[in-house]
Amino acid sequence: MKKIFISEKMSIHSAMDRLQKTGEQCLIVVDKNKALLGTITDGDIRRAILNKTEISSSIKKIYRKKCVFLSKKNYNQNSALKLLKIKDIHLIPIVGKNRKVIDYISIQKLNLISKKPKIDTKVIVMAGGAGTRLKPLTNVLPKPLIPIGDKTVIEKIIDVFYQYHIKKFIISINFKSKIIKSFFNELKPKYKYEFLEEKIPLGTAGCLAHLRDKKRIDYVITNCDTLIKFDCYEFFKHHKVNKNDITILVSSKEFKIPYGLCKINKKGNLESIVEKPSSHHLVNTGIYIVNNQIFKLIPKNKFFNFIDLILIAKKNKKKISIFPISESSWFDTGQWDQYLEAKKNYDKKT
């Protein structure tokens, strides 16, 4: 139970990681005596970040001090379950004397989480890249087919979305396309798939020009080197509720400088040395939800990257937002160190 307890001094960045590691969607904020101070959810954190709160700052100003809780004296599981449903919350702390948290009840703890809700969309997997950062491995295999545990990267990626009952996938291909086609023909998956083949490399967005349609469709688009664990339903709901044209899945990430940082004054004299400082930023994971009307901004049969599309969409005053997740939620398998780390983690499970 200690993992679900956090201090109000904890940073937003650390709280996001803790949420990911516990598997809960809510944490309990306590003082040094384990007395209840409040709760904080993944939604509270997302709203704070969208309101430009620094992820390196503490949760003190954003957690819910007025939270639902039950005392040991009047607690029973049936009434707690009703309260979870009525209040539409994921967790309720149970307190004893002096508001000390002695237990909690949650949807996750009671294993009451049903199947993932259905998302009515298609997923586009951008699998046409040459994977130059993974050479010499990609001299033999295309990047989507490199192994992670008992499956390939592209299978792992598709599995994340398939659990939300998404059964239609569009796979853009170019480099070693015949190998990828042969793999899927032999795999014979349960979901439907089609290939969007580039005759020449068109960048990370160029091929999307061929998906223009009069009917509005919100596609999920993912790189083929991003292994990720996140709530895709909440991601999609955020996009729809806010009527975004593009929603970018971003991750909090800590960057450390492995040296002492020297600060000088206007005269060039040393003021101080900060030893191995770190900073927190929100980085693009390479996963998006995009209204297909945006594809009209992409020139046909020309090399065009997704960042170019975002910049042009912004220039055209399209609505672009973000959906933040924790640093521990994803691996960029397109880089050797991240690929080896992801492989090690998945190998442990198999």
N, C-alpha and C positions, 0 to 999 in steps of 0.2 A: 504493500500500500504506500510505502515511502515514495515510490516513483511518481505518484500522482499528487504529492504534496509539493508546493513550490512557495518560495518567499516572494513578497511583493517587490523585493530588490532585483529579482531575476530579470534579465533582459528579454525583450520581445523575441529576439533571435533564438535565445536558449529555450524560451517557452514553446516556440514553434517546433523545435527539435524534440522536446520532451513530449509534446502531443503526438508526434509521429511515432516515437518509440513506445509509448504506452498503448497506442491503438485506440485510446479514448478520444472523444471530441471535446472534452472538458477537463480542466485541472482544478485542484482545490488550493486556494491561497491561504496559508496559515502563518502564525507568528512562531517565535522560537519555542513556545510551549505547546505547539500544535493546535492552538485555538483558531477557530474559523474566522477568517477575515473576509472571504468572498470566493468567487469562482471566475474562471476565464475560459472562454471557448475559442475554437478556431475562427468562428465568425467575428468575435470581438477583436481578434488580432487582425483579421483582414480589413475590417472597417477602420482600425487605427492606421494601418499602413496606407490605405486609400485616402485617409485624411492627412497624409504626409508626416505621420509620426515616425521619428527615426527608429529603425529596428534595433539600434544599439542601446536605446533608452530603456528604462525599467518599465514593468507592467503597472506600476503604482497608480498611474492616472487612467488606465484603461480597463482594469478588471472590475467585475460587478461586486460592489460591496453589499448591495441589497440582493442577496441570492436566496433561492429556495433551499431550506434545510429541514431536517426532522430530528427531534430529540429521541434519545434511546427509550424514554418512558412511553411515548405515544407512537412508536414505530411498529408497523406491521407491513409485510411485503405487499399484500394486496392493495392497501391504501397508497403505498409508495408507487406501485405500478400505475395506478390511476392518475396520480399526481404527475408522473413522467409524461403521460399521454395528454392530460389536460393542459399542462404548461408547455408542452412540446419541447422538452429539454432532454438531455442525454444522461444527466447525472445529478444525484441528490446526496449531499453529505449528511451523515448521521452523527450527532454530537451528544456528548455526555455533560458532566459537570464543567462549569466555566467555559462552555462552548468548545471543549476539546473534541476534535474529530476522532471518533473511534472506529468509524467504518463509512462506507458509502454504498449506494445502490446505483447501478447504471444499466443501460440497455446492453452495452458491451459485456459487462460482468455477468449478466443473467443470460447471455447468449441468445438474446431476443432479436438480434439483427436479422431481418429477413433477406431474401435475395435482393441483389442490387436493383434499383429502379430502372425501368427501361428508358433509354434515350433514343429518340427518333431522329437519326442522322446518319451520315456516311462519314467514314474516316479516310483521309488521304494520307498515305504513307510515302514520304519522299525518299525513294530508294535508288535514285539514279547516280549518286555520287561515286567517285573513284576510291574514296577512303585512303587518300595518300598518307594521312597521319598514322595509319596502321600497317604501312609497308614493313616487312615483306609479306605479311600475312595476306594482304589484299592483292598480292601478285597472283595468288592461287584462287582465293575465294572472294566474291563480292562482299562488301561490308555488311549487307543485311543477313548474310548467311554465316557469319562467324559464330562459333558456339559459345553459349552461356549456359552452364549446367547441362541439362538434358535436351535443350532446345537451341534454336538459332535466335539471334537478336530480334529479327523481325517477328518471329513467333511469339516471343516474350512481349513485344510491344502490342501486337494484335490481341493477345490474351487479356491485357489490361482493359481494353475497350469491349471485348466480346462478353465480359462478365456483366456489362451494362446492357446486354441484349442487342448490341449493335452488330448487325450481320452483313453489312455491305462495306466493302473496302476497295479503294482505288489505289493501286500501287504504281507510282511513277518509276520507270526504269530507263537506264541508258548503259552504264558500264556493266559489262558481263551480263547483259540482259537475257541471253539464251540460257545461262545457268540458272538464273532466278526463275524463269518461266518453267524450266524442266523440274525444278525443285517443287514448285506449287502444283504442277500437273501430277507429280508423283505423291505429294502430300495428301491431296484430295480432302481439303478441310471442310468443316460443316458450314462455314460461312461462305457468302458469295464474294468473289473477287474479280476484278478486271484490271488490265494493265494499261497505263498511259505511257506509251513508249516515245521517248525523245530520239529523233534521228541524229541530233547533235546535242551536246550539253547545253541546257537552257537555264542553269543556275537553280537556286532553291525555290523559285516561284514561276519561272518562265512557262512551264508546261501547264500551269493553271489557267492560262488564257483560253485553253480549249474547253474549259468547263463553264463558260458563260451560258446563262440560261435566263429566260424571262421570269420564271418562277423563282422566288426567293428561297434559297436553301442555306442553312448554316452548317458548313462543313467543319469537322475537327481535322486539323492538319498537324502531322507530327514528323519530325526528322526520323531517320532510321538508325540513329545511334544514341537515342535517349531512353534509358530504362527508368521508369518512374512509378511511384506509388502515390496516388492522390485520389480525391473524391471527384470523379469525372462528372457526376450528377450535379454537385454544387457548382462546379466550373461552368457547366452548360446552363444551369439555372441563372447564375450570375450574368452570363452573356445575354440571356433572353430578357430577364427582368429589367436590365439596364438599357436594353435596346441598342447594344453595341454593334458596330460594324466589324470591329476586330477586338478580340480579347486575347491578351498574351499571358501565358502561364509563366510566372516568374518565380525564382527561388531566392531566398535570403542566402547570402554567402559571405563568409568571413575571409578577408584577405590579410595575411600577415607579412610584414616586412622583416626578413631575418637579420636585420642590422640595426644598429643604433641610429635613430633619425636626429640629425643635427638641425637645431633651429637658430637662426641668426637674426640680429637686429639690422636696422637700416645702414649701419656703418660696417656691416660685415663681421661684427664680433659675435662670438658664440653666446647664446642666451641659455640654452639647455640642450640636453641629449635625452631623447625618449627611446628607451631600449626596446627594440623589437615591437613596435606599435602594430595595432591591427585596426581595420575598419570594416564596416558592414555595408553591403550593397545588395540591390535587387538585380539579378541577372536573368537574361532571357534563356529559357530552357529549350526553345525550339518547338514548342507546342502552342497551337493557336486554335481559336474558333473564328471563322471568317464567313461573313455574309457573301455569297457568291456574286452579288452585284459589284463588289469591289474588284472582281477579276477583270472587269471592263477597263480598268486602269492599267492592265498589263499589256504591253505590246506583243503582238503575235510573232512567234518564231524568232525571238530575240533573247539573248542571255539577260536574265533579270533575277535579282536576288530578293528574298522576302523583306529584307531591311529596306530595299528600294521601294517596295510596295507600301510598307508602313509609312515611309516618309511622304510618298505621293498622296496616300490616303489622308494623312494629317494635313497636307497642304490643301487638299480639297475639303477640309473641315468635316471629315468623317469621324464618327465617335470611336475612340480607341481607349481601352481600359486594360487593367491588369488583374490577375488573380494570383495572389502570393501563396507559396507553399514553403515547407522547411528545406534546409540544405540537405538534410539526411534522407530526403524523399527521392533523390534521383542520382543517376550516374550517367556521365557523358562517355559512352563506350567508344566514341570516335577518337579518344586519346588513350595512349598506351597505359598510363598509370591508372586511369579510371577503369579501363577495360579489365585490367588485371585484378583490381580491387573488386569489381562487380563479379568477375569470374570466381574469385576466391569465396565471396559470400554465397553465391549460388551453388558452388561445389560442396560447401558445408551442408547444404540442405538436401543434397542428393546422395 
